[in-house]
């Protein structure tokens, strides 16, 4: 099976699971906006943002590290990074719990539910870790089904606590924890992970190498927070918790982007990890095709998603959160640039150039912080979207330049420009017009996207015929 066919097959498996999981979680938005006030939802979102910052740094992106190093071994030897990775996971968990409890002790805002936050952090990272191990063993279906099971459990628990039992927002933490733990147990059992945790595989040399690889990713996580979490912090403090609630709803709609990108990114990550030692010229051709195809797919996708979101918005979002609507287009665009930055990060990770991931993220974080701080009092919440687009834009072009030091990857600027123009038209209609204009817009976008991406569509058609 050639790389393109494998990429397509793996992407499809991940896409099915992602579409299901994101669609189910998207159904939580009507519940959140109906049973929580904007300020309450803003407070919950802020606490999760702070918690994510802490555990992202302390867990050293261990799930990705384990997966990357497993591809350096063959046969039974592939199990060696697992036990060494879990040593790092255990140490990170102890330190993480200590820091959260300390922050709560000093009454730091956002850490007033320390036990719930700790449970969310541990269960989330455990689910990620066992899931990535399953992926490294090519147990893609187990990974996907595990995610789907966890999503269903989370949704049902949230519905039970908020809708039926009329509990407060703190029960969202409990629902998330339950879903993540059930998902983890399913994947753990199906991959028979206990049998792979062998003490004889402890290798301090490998452990040191994994830590060295992970450290830039950990520091990178802190920089990433200044690209995403900092905006929530500045909105909550300079504007209000309610404003952060509107922003949180808008960014939930950017899950439409994640709905389709996660599958492609996971499939691409596996391929570049496996082929990291292959001929650079052929890799360059594959990377170029993948990147430009990905861009067309993403930008056309959000352009088409906007008119649909215009139609469904009044039916799924409570009127109290109507201010979130105007924030959606730029939130989607920032999500596209974020996805592209992750796509390029997979290339750098495969080349074991994780230090470049960190430096480019820092550059983007600086841009984001400067822009949002300057314009937040003039543009309101929209300043956060604009700063994110600019920040992630910096990452994309910086990482593309760095990748080209090792592998020749060419960006089709003409294709990018045309697709962005289609997006701008769609955004204007989304904001300024009603349902009927957006229905017409759907037809127009499909027509334009077909015309300007004809070569790409023909290529897919030929592959399907084969």
N, C-alpha and C positions, 0 to 999 in steps of 0.2 A: 504494500500500500504506500503510494507516494505521499510526500508531506502535505500536499494540498488536500488530497482525499482524506487523510488522517485528521487534518485540521478541521475539515468540514464535518466528519463523523463525530469527533470529540466535541466540537462546538455545539452540534445538534443535541447531544446528550445533556451537556451542561445547560444549554438554552432551555430545554424542556423543564428541567428542575428549577432554573432561575425564574422563568416566566411564571410557573406555578407559585413558587415561594413569594416572589415580589407581588404577584396579583393578590394573593391571600392577605399579605401584610398591608397592601394598599387599601384593602377593605377596612382596615383599622382606622383610617382617616375619618370616615363618618362618625365612628364611635368616639374618637378623641375630640373632634370638634363639637360633637353633640353633648358629651358628658363632662367635658373640661372647659374651663374658661380660657381665653387667650393667655392670661397671666399665669395660670396654673400650668398650662401646657408649656409655656415659655420657661417656667422654673424647672419642670421636669427635663426639658431639652437641654437647659444649661447644666444641670447636674450630670447628665449623661456625657455632655461635652467635656466637662472637667475630668470625669472618671476615665473617659477614653484617653485623654492626654496622659494620665498617670500610668494606666496599664499598657498603653502602646509603647511607652518608653521602657518600662520595667521588664516586659516580656520579650524584648529584643526581636520582635517579629519571628519568634522561634519556629512557628509553623512553616513559614517559607524557608527558613534556614535548614530545617530537617529535610524537607522535600528536596532542596537544591543539592545537599550532600548525599542523599540517597542515590541520586543519579550518577554519582562518582563511583558506585560499586555495582557489582553483578552478583546474581544468585543470592545465596544466604548472606553474603557480605553486605547486601543492601540493608540489612537490619541494624547494622552497627550505629548509624547516626541516631536511631530511635532512642535507645537508652541514654545516650549522651545528651540528646536534646531534652529528654525528660528530667535530667539532672538540672539543667538550666531552668526548665519550667518550674520545678519545685522550689529552687532558690528564689526565682522571680516571684512566685506566689507568696512566700513568707515575707519578702520585702514589701510587696504590694499591699498586703493586709496591714502590715505595720504602719506604712505611710498613710493609708486611708484613715486608720484609727487615730493617728497623730493629728492629721488635718481636722478631723472631727473634734478632737480634744481641744484644739485651739479655735474651734468654732469658725472655721473658714467657710464662707458662703458656698453652697453647692454640695457640701459633704455632711449634711445633717441626717442622712440615712446611711451610715457607714456599712452596716451589715448587709443591707440590700445591695449597695454598690459593690461590695466585695464579692458577693455571690454572682452578680451580673458579670463582673470582670473575670472571675475564675472560670465560670461556665462558658462564657464567650470564647475565651482563649483555649479552653480544653476542646470545645467543639471544632474550632479552627485547626488545632493541632492534629487531632485524630482524623479529621477530614482530609487534610493535606497528606497525611501518611497513606490513607486509602488511595488518594490520587497517584502518589508515587508508585504504588503497587498496581496501578492501572485499574483500580476498583472504582471506576467512575460512576457506575450505576449505584453502588453502595453509598458513595458520597452524595449523590443527588437525592436518592430516596431518603437518606438520613436527614438531609436538609429539609425535605418536604414534610417528613414526620414532625420534626421540630417546629416547623412553621405552623402546622395545623394545631399542635398542642398549644403553642403560644397564642394563637388566635382564639381558640376555645377558652383558654384560661382568662384572657383579657375580656372576652365577651361575658363570661360568668361573673367576674369580679366587678366590672364597671356597669354593665347593663342590667344583669339580673340581681346581683347583691348590692349594687349601688355603692361600691367601695370607692376610696379616694385614689389619687394618681399613684401612690406608693405601691399599689398592687400591680402596676405595670412592670415594676422591677421583678416581682415574684413570678409573673407570667413569663417574662423573658427567661428567667433562670430555669424554670421548669422545662420550657421548650428546648433550651440549649442542652440541658442535662439528658433529657430523653434522646435527643439527636445524638449526643456523644455516646451514650450507652449502646444505641443501635449500631453505630459505626464500629465502635470498639468490639462488640460481640461478633459482628459479621466479618471483621478483618482478623479475628482471633489475636488481638493485640497483646494479650498477656503472654502468649507463647513467644512473642518477638522481643519482649523486654528481658534480655539475658544479661546477667551481671558479667559474664565472660566477655561481653562486647564493650565494656567500659574501656575507653581508650583516652587517656589524658592528653595525648598529642592531638587526637581528633577533636576532643572537647575544646582545647585551646584554639584550634583552627576555626571551629564553629563560632566561638565567642568573638574571635577577631573579625570574622565575616559579618557577624550580627551587629557589632557595635556601631558601625556607621548607619545601619538601618534603624537602630534605636534612637540615635541622635536625630536621624532623619524624621522620625515620628514626632519629635518635639517641634521640628521645623514645620511639619505638615499641620500641626495644631495651629500655628500662626497663619496658616492658609485658610483654615476652616473654623476651628474653635474660637480663635481670637475674635472673629467677626461676631459671633454670638455674644461673647463677653462685652464687646464695645456697644453692641445694640442694646443689651440689657442695662448697661450702666449709663450710656449717653441718652438713650431714648426711654425704653421701658421693657418690662417683662412681657407685656402684651405684644409689643412690636417684635420681640423675639419669637413669640408664639406664631405671628403671621409669617415670619421668616422661616420658622421650622416647618410650617405647612407647605410653603413654596418649595423648600428643599426636598420635602417628601415627594413632590411631583417629579423632581429630578431622578427619583427612583425609576421613572419610565426609561431613562437612559441606562441605569444600572441593570434594569430588567433584561436588556438585550446585550449589554457589553460584557457582563460577568462571564458568560459562557465562552465567548470568543477569547477573552483574556486568559482564562484558565487553560483552554486548549492551546493557545499560542505559547503560554508559559511552559507547558510541558514539552512542546516541540523544540523550543529554543534551548531548554535545559538539556534535552537529549542530544541535540545536534550542535552543542557549543564547541565541539572539537572538529567539526566538519570544515570543508573548504569554504573560505570566507567569501569568495566570489559568488558561489551558488547561494550562500546564505544572504548575501546582499540583494540578489534578485528576488528571493522569497520574501525578505523583509520589506522591500520596496513595494511589491504587489500587495502584501498584507496591509501595510500602513495606509496606502492610498485607497484601497478597497474599504478599509475600516473607516476612514474619514468620510467617504461618500455615504456609506451606510449610516453612520451616526448623524451627520448633519441633515441628510434627507429624512432620516427617521424622526428627529425632533421637529422638523418642519411639518411633517405629516401628523405628528402627535398633537401639536398645538390646537388645530381646529377641533379635534376630537375632545381635547381637554376643555375647550370652550363650551362644548355642548353638554358635557357631563358635570362640569364644576358646580352649577346650582343644585344638582341632585345629590351630590356626595359631600359637599362642604356646608356646614351651618352658616347662616348669614352673619353670625358674629365674627367669622373669619374671612369675610368677603374682601378685605384689604389685601389678602395674600395673592389675589388673582393677578394683579399687575406685575408681581414679582416673578411669576413663573417663567416667561421666556428667557430672561437672562440667567435664571437658576438652571434651566436646561442647558444653555450654552456653556456655562461654567462646568457643568457635569461632563459635557463632551470633551472639553479641554483636559479635565481631570482624568478621564478615561484614556485619552491619548498619552498623557504623561505616564500613566501606569503601563501602558502598552510599550512605551520606549524604555521604561524602567526594567521590564522583563528582559529586554535585549542587554541592558547594562549588567543585570544580575547574572545572566547566562555567561557573560564575559568576565564575571567576578570583578566588576568595576563599581562596586557598591558605594565607594567614596564619591563617585561622580553623582550618584543619586542624591546624596546629602548636599553637596555644594550647589546643585541646581535648585533644590528645594529651598535652601536658605535664600538664594537670590529672589525666588518667587515670593517667599514669605516677607521679605523686606519690602518688595513692591506692594504686596497686599496690605501690610500694616500701614505704610505711609499713605496710600490712597484712601483707605477706609477712615483713618483718623482725620485726614484733612477734609473729606467730603461728607462724613456722616451727619453733621449738623446742617448741611445744605441740601443734600439729596435724600436724607432719611435712610430707610432700610435698603433702598436701591443701591446705595453706595457700596454695600457689602457684596452685592452681585457683581457690580462693575469691577471692584478690586479683585474679586476672585477670577473673573475672566482674564484680566490683565496678568494676574499672578500665575495662573496655570498656563497662559500663553507664553510667558517667559520660560517656564519649565519645558514646554514642548519644543520650542526652537533651540534652547540651550542643550537639551538632551539629544536632539537630532544632530546637532553639530558635533557633540561628543561621540555619539555612535559612529559617525562617519570617520572618526579617527581610526576605527578598527574594521568596520564593515561599510561598504558603500551603499547608502540608502538615500534615494532621491525623492523629494516631496513634489507632488504635482500641484504647483501653486495656482495654475489656471483652474483646475478642478476644484480646489479649495475655495477660490474666490467666487466661482459660479454657485456653489452649494451654499455659501454664506449669504449671497444675494437672495436666494430662494428662502432662506431662513428669515431674513429681515422682512421680506414681504409677508410671510406667514405670521410673524410677530405683530406687525402693524395691524393686520386684519383681526388677529386674536384679541388685541387690546381695544381697538376702536369700534369693532362691529359685533353684531349679534350672531345668533345661531345660523340663520340662513346664509349669511355671507361666508361663514366658516364652512358650511357644507359645500358651497361653490369653491371655496379655497382648497378643499380636499381634492377635487377634480383637477384644479389648476396645478397643484403641487405634483400630483402623480404624473401629469402630462410633462411638466418641466423637468422633473427628475428623470423621467424616461428618456427625454430628448438629450439632456446633457450627460447622462450616464449610460448612453447606448452601448458603448464598447464594453463596459463592465457587465451589463446585463447579457450581452451576447456571449461573453466569456463564460458566465454562469450557465447559460443555456446549453453551450457546447459541452460543458462538464457534466450536466445532467443527462444529455444524450449519450455520453460515453457510458 
